[in-house]
Amino acid sequence: MVIVIARAGCAAEKRDELVELARWMQNESRQEPGCIRYAFYVSLEDPTEFVAVEEWESMEALQVHFQAPSVAGFGAKLGDLLDRPPEVNIHVVEKTTDFPNVD
C-alpha cells in the first residue's frame, strides 16, 4: 500500500474556492483504479490549512493517478489558491496491523 499525506494552506478569502476544488479532486480520484481512500481534512487549529490523505493499492496506481487529467487540472487551479508551499510525503507501507495489535 502507498499512503500520500499532503498539507497546504490558503488565505482566508480563498478558503471556499479551495474547499470546492478539493471536493472535486476527491470525487475524481476516488473513481480511479487502485484508489483505496482519498479525502481532504481541515486542521482544527487553522481553518485555512488542509490535509489530504490518500491510500493507493500500489505505486503503479499512484503513478497512473499522477498522469490523470484531473491531477493536471487540480494543480493548475491550486497554485492560485495557496498562500504557502504545499508539503507532500509519499509512504510505501509493507505491513499494516489493526489497533491495538501492534506486533
C-alpha positions in Angstrom: 0.0 0.0 0.0 1.1 3.6 -0.7 0.0 6.4 1.5 0.2 10.1 0.5 -0.1 12.8 3.0 -0.2 16.4 1.7 -0.6 19.7 3.6 -1.5 23.0 2.1 -2.9 26.3 3.2 -4.7 29.3 1.7 -5.6 32.8 2.6 -9.0 33.1 4.4 -10.7 34.7 1.5 -9.8 31.8 -0.8 -10.9 29.1 1.5 -14.3 28.4 -0.1 -12.7 28.1 -3.5 -10.1 25.6 -2.1 -12.9 23.6 -0.5 -14.8 23.3 -3.8 -11.6 22.4 -5.7 -10.6 19.8 -3.1 -14.1 18.3 -3.1 -14.0 17.9 -6.9 -10.5 16.4 -6.8 -11.5 14.0 -4.0 -14.5 12.8 -6.0 -12.5 12.4 -9.2 -9.7 10.5 -7.5 -12.0 8.0 -5.7 -13.1 6.7 -9.1 -9.7 5.8 -10.2 -8.4 2.2 -10.3 -6.3 1.4 -7.3 -7.6 4.2 -5.1 -8.5 2.8 -1.6 -9.2 6.1 0.1 -8.9 9.7 -0.8 -10.0 12.6 1.4 -9.3 16.1 2.5 -9.4 17.3 6.1 -9.2 20.7 7.8 -6.8 21.5 10.6 -8.5 22.0 14.0 -6.0 24.7 14.8 -6.1 26.6 11.5 -9.2 26.5 9.3 -7.2 27.6 6.3 -4.9 24.5 6.5 -5.9 21.4 4.7 -4.5 17.8 4.8 -5.1 15.3 2.1 -4.8 11.6 3.0 -4.6 9.2 0.1 -4.3 5.4 0.1 -3.4 3.5 -3.1 -3.0 -0.2 -3.8 0.4 0.3 -5.3 3.0 2.7 -6.5 1.9 1.9 -10.1 -1.7 3.0 -9.3 -0.3 6.2 -7.8 1.8 6.9 -10.9 -1.3 6.4 -13.1 -3.2 8.9 -10.8 -0.4 11.4 -11.3 -0.9 11.2 -15.1 -4.7 11.7 -14.9 -6.1 14.9 -16.5 -7.8 15.7 -13.2 -4.5 16.0 -11.4 -3.2 18.4 -14.1 -6.4 20.5 -13.8 -6.2 20.4 -10.0 -2.6 21.5 -10.0 -3.3 24.4 -12.4 -6.0 25.8 -10.2 -4.4 25.0 -6.9 -1.4 27.4 -7.4 -3.7 30.4 -7.4 -5.3 29.5 -4.1 -2.4 28.6 -1.9 -0.6 31.1 0.2 2.3 28.8 1.3 4.2 26.0 -0.5 2.4 22.6 -0.2 4.2 19.7 1.6 3.7 16.2 0.1 5.0 13.0 1.5 4.7 9.5 0.0 5.0 6.5 2.2 5.3 2.9 1.0 3.9 0.5 3.6 4.9 -3.1 3.7 2.6 -4.2 6.5 -0.5 -2.8 8.3 -2.0 -4.1 11.5 -5.2 -3.0 13.2 -5.0 -1.3 16.5 -4.4 -2.5 19.2 -2.5 -5.3 17.6 0.9 -3.6 17.3 3.1 -6.6 16.9 
